[in-house]
Amino acid sequence: MKYMNFSKANCKNCYKCLRACPVKAIKFKNEQAEIEEDRCIACGHCLSICPQNARQVLSDLDMVKYIVNLSTPVIATLAPSFAGFFDVEEGKVITALKKLGFSYVHETAYGAELVAKQYNEYVESHNQDNYITTSCPSANYLVEKYYPELVKYMIPTVSPMVAHGKILKHVYGKDSFVVFIGPCHAKKVEVEEYKDEKIINAVLTFEEVKAWLKEEAINIKDLEVSEFQHNHLSGGRSFPLGGGILECMGGKFHNRSLNTISVTGTEDCMEVLKSIKEGKLKNCFVEVSSCKGSCIGGPKMIKDEEGYYTRFSKVRNYINKRVGSADDEEMIIPEGIVFSRAFKDKKIIKDPPIEEEIAKIMRRMGKFTKEDELNCGVCGYNTCREKAQAVYEGMAETSMCLHYMRSKAESLSNVIIENTPNGLILIDGDMRIKEINPAAEKVFLVDKENIIGKPISILIEEEDIKKVKETGENIIGKKVVYAKYNAVFIINSIYLEKQDAVLITLVNIIDEEKNREELIKIKRNALNAADEIIQKQMRVAQEIAGVLGETTAETKLILMELRKVISGETGETK
């Protein structure tokens, strides 16, 4: 099951998510972004950075809403970074959670300090070249998947969330419902590793809690201040800050002389891990956090309303205010709870590149020479060859190269514009010629270099063009005769709002007009000839009729005479 992905409806192929992904775990197919779960380290920055908000993240919110209305005790373990998220006094957040239905509210910082103690004990009892902290699940996935050679340096201890969850289950019973509330997407993935043990039953982000409060019409600013269920003396409240783990540990080791490194942000983590892999860093204790600035720089912290340093200051003030307060209690670790865990080699297996195939893909992207390889990173990949490798692996498409697609589109557009038999003229807002194609140059007997920037009125009348610009209504199919150019144009004047320009297309129909006039002339001549023939036929018919009339009369007389003669001979009378 995928815990996070992108909405198909909203993805606009801007590749911003891929540019933000340090391990390039986002696949583009059919112009749709899709997170490859096997490659993903669950940092969540790709989703938070998406300008289209095209994110889909599985949420436990509905389940938690249902559970709080049952008789089951529901316990919140609240990450200390909450002080940097909510713009109210910390105790009001506790009250708000109880109003939502939580039975008890505890600090995850208790689990953080417990983990810090485990780290100290491990370093004292295990002699190895380097030590890598394992409190950040996203950083853990980074090591397991992309630097599996370094798994041996990962301190085999659960995260503060899991450590605290185990304690809460011990206190409230296995049937209790424990909800972690924090700034992290990766926690939603991490809990699945413990789904059989049901240590943490649900994970909510601060953002989800804020939405829930709004839905319930709870104004957090108007609430009273409450206290956590137990106020343990916990340096673990520093965990969400860069260097906070080392701070909680005391910053030094009793029996070891180690160099300490605190690194935040996946790219910087990768740099340090690479150095360890290459043997350039030794005898180091490395605190790693996938988010820049650690947890308070996480993807589910407020991005726009407050900056990182404001959040840092708020959390630091919370730490200073709480540490050593009279109400704090000593930490008591229950016996019999196991806080160790194992990490695995989850190396990403990629098909080895075949140079011939890579070369073919490069050519398909218009990369024929080294000069063609811009390595601009717009597509999300650092180099063109890296992008070609992704295409080879089925993670990317050649069309993702913006420069290639633009060049291809411009090339096709230029072919059409340069070779169309119709004239094209682009007029700017000042009625001056901005662009003209060869067909128009030929008709108007002008040179492009000399005509650009000149008023359109020197070629054609501008009244219609002005009207189109002023009204935004196009004029289509207007026939205009220009005798001086020996042309008859069908002119289309089209307003381009974004460019505040008018595109003029001119179809010269002079040949068609000449053919039409010639056809009319032929038809007229044919009609005249037909009239003449008809007149001649009428005259002939009349002459024939006259002759026939005379001969008929003569015939009648002769026949009558003949009848008389015959009648006289036979003695017949009539």
C-alpha positions in Angstrom: 0.0 0.0 0.0 1.3 3.4 -0.9 1.3 5.9 2.0 1.9 9.0 -0.1 1.6 9.8 -3.8 0.5 12.4 -6.2 -3.0 13.1 -7.5 -3.4 12.3 -11.2 -5.9 15.1 -11.7 -3.7 17.9 -10.4 -0.2 17.0 -11.6 1.0 19.6 -14.2 4.4 18.1 -14.9 6.5 21.0 -13.5 9.0 18.4 -12.1 9.4 20.5 -8.9 8.9 17.4 -6.9 11.6 15.5 -8.7 14.0 18.4 -8.3 13.3 18.3 -4.5 13.7 14.6 -4.2 17.4 13.8 -3.3 17.2 10.1 -4.3 15.0 10.6 -7.4 12.4 8.2 -6.2 9.7 9.8 -8.4 8.7 8.1 -11.6 7.1 10.0 -14.5 5.0 7.9 -16.9 2.4 9.3 -19.3 3.0 12.7 -17.9 2.1 11.7 -14.3 4.3 11.8 -11.3 4.3 8.6 -9.1 6.4 7.8 -6.1 8.3 4.6 -6.3 7.9 3.2 -2.8 10.9 0.9 -3.0 13.2 3.9 -3.7 11.5 6.4 -1.5 12.9 7.5 1.9 9.6 9.0 3.0 11.0 12.5 3.7 7.8 14.0 2.3 9.4 17.1 0.9 8.2 16.3 -2.7 4.6 16.5 -1.5 5.0 19.7 0.6 6.7 21.5 -2.3 4.1 20.6 -4.9 2.7 24.0 -6.2 -0.5 22.2 -7.4 -1.1 20.6 -4.0 -1.3 17.3 -5.9 -0.7 15.2 -2.9 -2.3 12.1 -1.5 -1.3 10.9 2.0 -3.0 8.2 3.9 -4.5 9.6 7.1 -5.3 8.0 10.4 -7.5 10.9 11.3 -10.9 9.3 10.7 -9.8 6.2 12.7 -8.7 8.4 15.6 -11.9 10.4 15.6 -13.8 7.1 15.9 -11.6 5.7 18.7 -11.8 8.8 20.9 -15.6 8.2 21.2 -15.2 4.7 22.5 -14.3 3.5 26.0 -10.7 2.7 25.0 -8.1 4.9 26.6 -6.5 7.1 23.9 -3.0 8.4 24.7 -1.3 11.2 22.7 2.5 11.2 22.5 3.3 14.7 21.4 6.6 15.5 19.6 8.4 18.5 21.2 8.5 20.3 17.9 4.8 21.2 18.6 6.1 24.3 20.4 7.3 25.6 17.0 4.1 24.8 15.2 1.3 26.1 17.3 1.3 29.8 17.9 0.0 29.6 21.5 1.3 28.8 24.9 2.3 25.1 25.0 -0.2 24.2 27.8 -3.1 25.2 25.6 -2.2 22.6 23.0 -2.5 19.9 25.7 -5.9 21.2 26.7 -7.0 21.2 23.0 -6.0 17.6 22.6 -8.0 16.6 25.6 -11.0 18.5 24.3 -10.7 16.5 21.1 -11.1 13.3 23.2 -7.6 12.2 24.2 -7.5 10.6 27.6 -3.9 11.5 28.4 -1.2 13.6 26.7 2.5 12.8 27.1 5.7 14.2 25.7 7.6 12.1 23.2 10.6 13.9 24.6 10.6 11.2 27.4 11.2 8.6 24.7 13.9 10.8 23.2 15.9 11.0 26.4 15.6 7.3 26.8 17.0 6.8 23.3 19.9 9.2 24.1 20.8 7.0 27.1 20.7 4.0 24.9 23.1 5.7 22.5 25.5 6.5 25.3 25.5 3.0 26.5 26.0 1.5 23.0 29.0 3.8 22.3 30.5 2.8 25.6 30.1 -0.9 25.0 30.8 -1.2 21.3 34.0 -0.3 19.6 33.5 0.6 16.0 34.9 3.1 13.4 31.7 5.2 13.3 28.3 5.6 14.9 25.2 6.8 13.1 22.1 7.8 15.0 18.8 6.2 14.2 16.1 8.5 15.5 15.1 9.8 12.1 13.2 7.1 10.1 13.8 8.9 6.8 17.6 9.0 7.4 17.4 5.3 8.4 15.8 4.5 5.0 18.5 6.6 3.3 21.2 4.5 4.8 19.5 1.1 4.3 18.6 1.7 0.7 21.4 3.9 -0.7 24.4 3.3 1.7 23.8 -0.3 2.9 27.5 -0.7 3.5 27.0 1.6 6.4 24.2 -0.3 8.1 26.9 -1.8 10.4 27.4 1.7 11.9 23.7 2.4 12.6 23.1 2.3 16.4 20.5 -0.5 16.8 18.0 1.4 18.9 14.4 2.3 18.2 13.3 5.9 17.6 11.9 8.1 20.3 8.4 7.6 19.1 8.6 3.8 19.3 10.5 3.9 22.7 7.8 6.2 24.1 5.1 4.0 22.6 6.5 0.9 24.3 6.5 2.7 27.7 3.0 4.0 27.3 1.7 0.5 26.4 3.5 -0.8 29.5 1.8 1.9 31.6 -1.7 1.9 30.1 -1.9 -1.7 28.8 -1.7 -3.4 25.5 -5.3 -2.5 24.6 -4.7 1.2 25.0 -4.7 3.3 21.8 -1.5 5.3 21.4 -1.4 8.2 18.8 1.9 9.9 17.8 1.5 13.5 16.9 4.4 15.2 15.1 5.7 17.0 12.0 6.8 13.9 10.0 5.5 11.9 7.1 8.1 9.2 7.6 6.5 8.3 11.0 3.4 7.0 9.1 5.7 4.6 7.3 7.8 3.7 10.3 4.8 2.5 12.4 4.1 -0.2 9.8 7.4 -1.8 10.8 5.8 -2.5 14.2 2.2 -3.2 13.1 2.2 -6.7 14.5 3.3 -5.4 17.9 0.9 -2.4 17.7 3.2 -0.1 19.6 1.9 3.0 17.9 -1.7 2.6 16.7 -1.9 5.8 14.7 0.1 8.8 13.5 -1.3 12.3 13.1 0.6 15.4 11.8 0.3 18.8 13.4 -1.5 19.8 10.3 -4.1 17.1 10.7 -4.7 18.1 14.3 -5.0 21.8 13.3 -7.7 20.8 10.8 -9.5 18.7 13.3 -9.6 21.6 15.8 -11.0 23.8 13.1 -13.7 21.2 12.3 -14.7 21.0 15.9 -14.7 24.8 16.2 -12.2 24.7 19.0 -10.4 28.1 19.3 -7.1 27.0 20.9 -6.2 30.5 21.9 -9.2 30.7 24.2 -8.3 27.6 26.1 -6.9 27.2 29.6 -3.4 25.9 30.2 -2.9 22.3 31.1 0.1 20.1 32.0 1.4 16.9 30.5 0.4 13.8 32.3 3.9 13.3 33.7 6.6 16.1 33.6 9.8 14.1 33.3 13.1 15.9 33.6 13.8 15.5 29.9 16.6 16.9 27.8 14.9 15.0 25.0 13.0 18.2 24.2 16.1 19.3 22.3 15.8 16.4 19.8 13.8 18.4 17.1 16.7 20.9 16.8 19.9 20.4 14.8 22.5 19.0 17.2 19.7 18.3 19.7 20.6 14.6 20.1 24.2 15.4 21.0 23.0 18.1 23.3 20.8 15.6 25.1 23.6 13.1 25.3 25.9 15.6 26.9 28.1 16.1 23.8 30.9 13.8 25.0 31.6 10.2 25.7 33.2 9.0 28.9 35.5 6.3 27.6 35.8 7.3 23.9 37.3 10.2 22.1 35.0 10.7 19.1 34.5 13.5 16.7 30.9 14.6 16.7 29.1 15.6 13.6 25.5 16.9 13.4 24.2 17.0 9.9 20.7 17.9 8.7 19.1 17.8 5.3 19.2 14.7 3.1 21.8 16.2 0.6 24.2 17.0 3.4 23.5 13.6 5.0 24.4 12.0 1.7 27.7 13.9 1.5 28.7 12.7 5.0 27.6 9.2 4.4 29.6 9.1 1.1 32.7 10.3 3.0 32.2 7.5 5.6 31.7 5.0 2.8 34.9 6.1 1.1 36.8 5.9 4.4 37.4 9.6 4.6 35.6 10.0 7.9 36.5 7.7 10.9 36.1 7.8 14.6 32.9 9.9 14.3 29.6 10.0 16.0 27.2 11.3 13.4 23.8 12.7 14.3 21.7 12.6 11.1 18.3 14.1 10.3 16.7 14.1 6.9 15.0 17.5 7.2 17.0 20.7 7.0 17.4 22.0 10.5 16.1 18.7 11.8 12.5 18.1 12.8 11.4 21.8 13.0 12.3 22.0 9.3 10.1 19.1 8.5 7.5 19.1 5.6 4.6 19.3 8.0 5.7 22.3 9.9 4.3 25.7 8.8 6.0 26.7 5.6 4.7 30.1 4.9 3.5 31.7 8.1 6.7 31.4 10.0 10.3 30.9 9.1 12.7 28.3 10.4 14.5 30.6 12.9 11.2 31.7 14.4 10.3 28.0 15.0 13.8 27.4 16.3 13.4 30.2 18.8 10.0 29.0 20.0 11.3 25.5 20.6 14.4 26.7 22.3 12.4 29.0 24.6 10.2 26.0 25.4 13.2 23.9 26.3 14.7 26.6 28.5 11.4 27.2 30.2 10.8 23.5 31.0 14.2 22.2 31.9 14.7 22.0 35.6 11.2 23.2 36.5 9.9 22.2 39.9 7.3 19.9 38.5 9.7 17.8 36.5 10.2 14.2 37.6 13.1 11.8 37.3 12.9 9.3 34.4 12.1 5.8 35.5 12.6 3.2 32.8 10.4 0.1 33.2 12.2 -3.2 33.3 11.8 -5.8 30.6 11.1 -3.5 27.7 13.4 -4.0 24.7 14.5 -0.9 23.0 17.0 -2.4 20.5 16.1 -3.2 16.9 17.9 -4.4 13.8 18.5 -2.5 10.5 18.8 -4.3 7.2 20.5 -4.0 3.8 17.7 -2.8 1.5 19.9 -1.8 -1.4 18.2 -0.5 -4.5 19.0 -2.9 -7.4 19.3 -1.0 -10.6 19.9 -2.3 -14.1 23.5 -1.6 -15.1 23.6 1.0 -17.9 24.3 -0.3 -21.4 26.3 2.5 -23.1 24.7 1.8 -26.5 21.2 2.1 -25.1 22.1 5.3 -23.1 23.6 6.8 -26.3 20.3 6.0 -28.2 18.3 7.7 -25.4 20.6 10.7 -25.5 20.0 11.0 -29.2 16.3 10.8 -28.7 16.6 13.8 -26.3 18.5 15.7 -29.0 21.9 15.2 -27.2 24.3 14.4 -30.0 27.4 16.1 -28.7 28.8 17.2 -25.3 27.8 20.7 -26.1 24.1 19.5 -26.3 24.3 18.2 -22.7 23.3 21.3 -20.8 23.0 19.6 -17.5 20.6 22.3 -16.4 18.6 20.2 -14.0 15.2 21.5 -15.1 13.9 18.0 -15.5 14.8 17.1 -12.0 18.0 15.2 -12.8 21.4 16.7 -12.2 22.9 15.7 -15.6 21.5 14.7 -19.0 23.2 11.3 -18.6 21.6 10.7 -15.2 18.2 11.5 -16.9 19.0 9.1 -19.8 19.8 6.4 -17.2 16.4 7.1 -15.6 14.7 6.8 -19.0 16.5 3.5 -19.4 15.2 2.3 -16.0 11.7 3.3 -16.9 11.7 6.1 -14.3 11.5 9.1 -16.7 10.5 10.0 -20.3 12.5 11.8 -23.0 9.8 14.4 -23.2 10.8 15.7 -19.8 13.7 17.6 -21.3 12.3 21.1 -21.5 15.1 22.5 -23.7 14.8 19.6 -26.2 11.0 19.9 -26.3 11.1 23.7 -26.7 13.7 23.4 -29.4 11.6 20.7 -31.1 8.5 22.9 -30.9 10.3 26.0 -32.1 11.8 24.0 -34.9 8.4 22.7 -36.1 6.8 26.1 -35.6 9.6 27.7 -37.7 9.2 25.1 -40.4 5.5 25.9 -40.6 5.9 29.7 -40.5 8.8 29.8 -42.9 7.1 27.5 -45.5 3.4 28.4 -45.4 2.3 30.1 -48.6 0.1 32.4 -46.6 1.4 35.7 -45.2 1.8 36.1 -41.5 2.4 39.5 -39.7 2.5 40.0 -36.0 1.6 43.5 -34.9 2.5 44.9 -31.4 0.3 47.1 -29.2 1.7 50.2 -30.9 0.6 49.1 -34.4 4.2 48.3 -35.4 5.4 45.2 -37.2 6.9 42.7 -34.7 7.4 39.7 -37.0 6.8 38.9 -40.7 7.2 35.6 -42.6 8.8 35.1 -46.0 5.4 34.7 -47.8 4.4 38.2 -46.6 7.8 39.6 -47.5 7.3 38.3 -51.0 3.8 39.8 -51.4 4.7 43.2 -50.1 8.1 43.3 -51.7 9.8 44.1 -48.4 12.8 42.8 -46.5 12.3 41.5 -42.9 15.3 43.4 -41.5 14.1 46.7 -42.8 10.4 46.3 -42.1 10.5 45.1 -38.4 9.5 48.0 -36.1 7.8 50.0 -38.9 4.1 50.9 -38.7 1.7 48.4 -40.3 0.0 51.2 -42.1 2.8 51.3 -44.7 1.7 47.9 -45.9 -2.0 47.7 -45.2 -4.8 49.7 -43.7 -4.8 49.6 -39.9 -8.4 50.5 -39.0 -9.5 46.9 -38.6 -6.4 46.0 -36.7 -7.0 48.9 -34.2 -10.6 47.7 -33.8 -9.5 44.2 -33.1 -7.1 45.4 -30.4 -9.5 47.7 -28.8 -12.5 45.3 -28.7 -10.7 42.0 -28.5 -13.1 40.7 -31.2 -11.4 39.0 -34.1 -12.2 39.8 -37.8 -12.2 36.7 -39.9 -12.4 36.2 -43.6 -12.5 39.9 -44.8 -11.8 40.2 -48.5 -9.6 43.2 -49.5 -8.3 44.2 -52.9 -4.8 45.7 -53.1 -4.2 46.6 -56.7 -0.7 48.0 -56.1 0.4 44.6 -54.8 -1.5 42.8 -57.5 -3.2 41.0 -54.7 -6.7 40.1 -53.4 -6.4 39.1 -49.7 -8.7 37.2 -47.4 -7.5 38.8 -44.1 -7.9 37.3 -40.6 -7.1 39.7 -37.7 -6.7 37.8 -34.5 -6.1 39.4 -31.1 -3.5 37.7 -28.8 -4.4 38.9 -25.3 -1.4 37.5 -23.4 1.0 39.1 -25.9 -1.1 42.3 -26.4 -0.6 41.8 -30.1 -2.6 41.1 -33.3 -1.8 38.3 -35.7 -2.6 39.0 -39.3 -2.9 36.2 -41.7 -3.2 37.0 -45.4 -4.4 34.5 -48.0 -3.7 35.9 -51.5 -6.5 34.7 -53.7 -5.5 36.7 -56.8 -5.1 33.6 -59.0 -8.5 32.3 -57.9 -10.0 35.7 -58.6 -8.4 35.8 -62.1 -9.7 32.2 -62.7 -13.1 33.3 -61.6 -13.2 36.3 -63.9 -12.0 34.1 -66.8 -14.8 31.6 -66.0 -17.4 34.4 -65.9 -16.1 35.7 -69.3 -16.3 32.2 -70.8 -19.9 31.8 -69.5 -20.9 35.2 -70.9 -19.4 34.3 -74.3 -21.2 31.0 -74.2 -24.5 32.7 -73.5 -24.0 35.2 -76.3 -23.2 32.4 -78.7 -26.3 30.5 -77.6 -28.5 33.6 -78.1 -27.1 34.0 -81.7 -27.8 30.4 -82.5 -31.3 30.6 -81.2 -32.0 33.7 -83.3 -30.7 32.0 -86.4 -32.8 28.9 -85.7 -35.9 31.1 -85.3 -35.2 32.8 -88.7 -34.7 29.4 -90.4 -37.9 28.1 -88.8 -39.8 31.1 -90.0 -38.4 30.7 -93.5 -39.2 27.1 -93.6 -42.7 27.8 -92.3 -43.3 30.3 -95.1 -42.1 27.9 -97.8 -44.2 25.1 -96.3 -47.3 27.3 -96.3 -46.9 28.2 -100.0 -46.3 24.6 -101.1 -49.2 23.4 -99.1 -51.6 25.8 -100.7 -50.3 25.0 -104.2 -50.6 21.3 -103.4 -54.2 21.8 -102.2 -55.2 23.5 -105.5 -53.6 20.9 -107.6 -55.3 18.1 -105.7 -58.6 19.8 -106.0 -58.2 20.2 -109.8 -57.2 16.6 -110.0 -60.3 15.5 -108.1 -62.5 17.5 -110.4 -61.0 15.8 -113.4 -61.4 12.4 -111.9 -64.9 13.1 -110.8 -65.9 14.3 -114.3 -64.6 11.2 -115.9 -66.6 8.9 -113.6 -69.7 11.0 -113.6 -69.7 11.3 -109.9 -71.2 14.4 -108.2 -70.4 15.6 -104.7 
